[in-house]
């Protein structure tokens, strides 16, 4: 990939890409994230050369967040997190048609 193409993906000028390659720290990490997503590279690896040991998708909410029991909120509400799955498209046979 050319530096110009990387700059277009990141939304920065080509000089910024040149600076990054020369070792300067990027000021806009969201630009780096856009590049990571476009070329399917781990964000931490691109910045540090090391792979992330923790995969957030493998953790439960209890492992990510601290749970604090506050008596002031007791009995007032319950928060429930559910994983949503994309519904499969129904075919004409599923709808009773032909």
C-alpha positions in Angstrom: 0.0 0.0 0.0 1.3 3.4 -0.9 1.7 6.2 1.7 -0.9 8.2 -0.3 -3.4 5.4 -0.1 -2.8 5.0 3.7 -3.3 8.7 4.1 -6.6 8.6 2.3 -7.8 5.7 4.5 -6.7 7.5 7.6 -8.1 10.9 6.6 -4.7 12.6 7.1 -2.1 14.1 4.7 0.7 11.9 3.3 3.2 13.9 5.4 1.6 12.5 8.5 2.1 8.9 7.2 5.8 9.7 6.4 6.2 11.1 10.0 4.7 8.0 11.5 7.0 5.8 9.5 9.9 7.9 10.7 8.9 7.1 14.3 6.8 10.1 15.3 3.8 9.3 17.5 0.5 9.9 15.8 -1.6 12.7 17.2 -4.9 11.3 15.9 -5.3 7.7 17.2 -8.7 7.5 15.5 -6.9 7.9 12.1 -4.7 4.9 13.1 -7.8 2.9 14.1 -9.3 3.6 10.7 -6.2 2.2 9.0 -6.2 -0.9 11.3 -9.8 -1.6 10.4 -9.2 -1.1 6.7 -6.2 -3.4 6.5 -7.5 -5.8 9.3 -4.6 -5.4 11.6 -4.7 -5.4 15.4 -4.5 -1.8 16.7 -2.1 -2.6 19.6 0.2 -4.5 17.2 0.4 -1.6 14.8 1.3 0.8 17.5 3.6 -1.3 19.6 4.5 -4.4 17.6 3.0 -6.6 20.3 -0.3 -8.5 20.1 -3.0 -7.9 22.6 -3.3 -10.8 25.0 -6.8 -10.0 26.0 -9.7 -10.3 23.6 -12.6 -8.2 24.8 -15.1 -10.4 22.9 -14.0 -13.4 25.1 -14.8 -11.6 28.4 -18.0 -11.4 30.2 -19.4 -8.0 31.4 -18.5 -8.9 35.0 -14.8 -9.2 33.9 -14.9 -5.9 32.0 -16.7 -3.7 34.5 -16.6 -3.4 38.3 -19.9 -4.2 39.9 -20.8 -1.9 42.7 -23.8 -2.6 44.8 -25.4 0.7 45.9 -28.2 0.4 48.4 -29.7 3.7 47.1 -30.7 1.9 43.9 -31.8 -1.4 45.5 -35.1 -2.6 44.0 -35.5 0.4 41.6 -34.4 -1.2 38.4 -32.5 -4.1 36.8 -30.2 -3.7 33.8 -29.8 -6.7 31.5 -27.4 -7.1 28.6 -28.2 -9.4 25.8 -26.2 -10.3 22.7 -28.3 -9.7 19.6 -28.1 -12.0 16.6 -29.0 -11.1 13.1 -32.2 -12.7 12.0 -31.9 -15.0 9.0 -33.7 -13.9 5.9 -36.9 -15.9 5.4 -37.4 -17.6 2.0 -40.7 -17.7 0.2 -41.1 -21.3 1.5 -40.8 -20.1 5.1 -43.6 -17.6 4.5 -45.9 -20.3 3.1 -45.5 -19.1 -0.5 -44.0 -20.8 -3.5 
